[in-house]
Amino acid sequence: MKNDPLNSLYERNPETGHYVIEIALDTYGDVFNEWDHASYRKRDMDPELAFFLEDSSAEIPLRYGIDLVFYLPKQEMDKEKEGMVASVVKNYYRFYADVERRTLQRTYRRMLNYFLSALALLAFTYVFNYWQQTFFLAILSEGLSVGSWFCMWEAISFLLFERSEVVAKIRSYDRLSNAPIYYRYDP
């Protein structure tokens, strides 16, 4: 643990053992998107802050917990705004985790459709092979066979390659939405 390169990049919370992602702010308003002019309770999180948090979180393996620490000037201390900032960060990442979950569910349905289509096309290929082979039926049979393997490959490629990326995003967003948030004030 002492030679872990993460220890040189991130401090550890001695109470929880989590890695700490530190964010320095001038005001609580720095958390919010400057182009969003809705009330603070409904404002979106700043995209640069979101990128920083996601990038920092990606550097820390998912097996470790993370804590978010916001540094602010002492004169900014406001418990109500602390709660609002924590709510914005948590809701932002819960929303994107839910978006990715819905995407995953849609992709599972699409994968099932590809798999069922592949089975149906293979069945038609098998049926056409029993009929007297004419030129047209031979071409149709080969086309159905190629189509069935294409559909099967789409289902398999999602399971082997794409699924892990989406699941990793969901885990990352969940980790950020569940991360404890602390505030430290500079004198």
C-alpha positions, 0 to 999 in steps of 0.5 A: 500500500505504501508504494501505491502510485495512487497515494502520491496523487490522492490523499486517503481519508484516515477514518474511511480509508477512501481516496480523497478527490479535492476540489477547490472552489471560490464560491458555491456557485462554481459547482453550477453550470454558468450557462444555466440560469435556473434557480440554484436548486434546479441548476445543472452541474458545471461540465468542467467539474463533472469532467474533472470528477469523472476523470479523477474517479477513473484514475482510482480503481472501482474497488476503492471508495472515494470521498469528495472534499470541496475547499472554500474560503471561510467567508463562504461557509453556509450549511444550506448551500453545502446541502444544495451542492451535495444534492446537485452532485449526487443527483447529477450522477444518479441521473446519468447512472439511470440513463446508462441503465436504461441504455443497457436495458434497451441494448439487452432487448436489442441483443435478444432481438438479434439472437432470436432473429439469428435463430429464425434465419437459421431455421429458414436456412435449414428449411430451404436446404430441404427443398429442391435446390434451384438457383434462386433458393440456393442464393436465398439460403446463403443470404439467410445464413449470412444474415443469421451469423451477422445477427448472432455476431451483433449479440455476441459482440455486445456481450463480449465488448460493449457491455463492459464499458456501459457497466463500468460507466454505471459503476463509476456514476454510482460511486460518484453519486454515493461518495461522501461529500465534505467541506473544508474552509480555508482561513 
